[in-house]
Amino acid sequence: MKHRPIPFSSPDIKDSDLKAVESVIRSGWLAHGKYSEKLEELFCEFTGSKYATTVSNCTAGLHLSCLAAGFGSGDEVIVPAQTHTATAHAIEFTGAKAVFVDVDSISANISLEDLEKKINLKTKGVIPVHMAGYPCEMREIKKLCDDKNLILIEDCAHAIGTMKEGKHAGNFGLTGNFSFYPTKQITTGEGGVVISNNKLIIDGGHNVSASLSIANWVKNQN
């Protein structure tokens, strides 16, 4: 019996896409340029976010978001136990500790009940993951974060096009972090984008000194 492999993901790349890539390569501008800026503009329109910046991948976006949030040694940040390792790595890269909580057996998203149990005096933030594009219960999670003075960052790697209560995923927290990896809804081979509704986060989140001022801003918002 002949076995036929089932592809995990099959990218849809048209001739027009190849021509667009060739155009960029021949332009001699292979880093952030007019095409990146156009993508950021279109992504803001699509998600309803005020600001966006392209990044090398979603992991880098999450890492920058954690730096902007001011996470560091001695802090704990809660993540769901079922997610890609990048969610926890981004936290650990800052010196903070990732704390895993259980997920709901139906949605595979973070369990609100277990989340509340794991919050302690060291907890500084929560990073829920919209697993497979299914939205987390963001109203409840945001209320809990507001009540406990926690910073909320969204892992939206699976969530391009995900809506919750009329709002696109990524607009509930400090930042929303998206992936353009080959297995995602939109792919650029690699890459990602970070959205936020505060200009300071996007403009200043790329360096540590700016991150310190951002962290103070976040605390004042809470």
MORAKA-V191223 format. One line per field, one symbol per residue. ss: DSSP state (A for helix, B for strand, O for the rest). psi: psi as a letter, one per 40 degrees, with the letter a starting at -180 (. if undefined). A space follows every 50 residues. Layout:
ss->???
psi->???
This chain:
ss->OOOOOOOOOOOOOOAAAAAAAAAAAAAOOOOOOAAAAAAAAAAAAAAOOO BBBBBOBAAAAAAAAAAAAOOOOOOBBBBBOOOOAAAAAAAAOOOOBBBB BOBOOOOOOBOAAAAAAAOOOOBBBBBBBOAAAOOOOAAAAAAAAAAAOO BBBBBOOOOOOOBBOOBBOOOOOOOBBBBOBOOOOOOOBOBBBBBBOOAA AAAAOOOAAAAAAAAAAAAAAO
psi->hhhhihhdhhighidddddddddddedegeahadddddddddddddeeid iihiididddddddddddeeiaheihhhiidhiidddddddddeeihhhh iiiheddeihhddddddehadeheihgihghfehiigddddddddddefi hhhhhfdefhehihfehiieedadihhiifideidhifdaiaihiiehdd dddeeeidddddddddddddd.
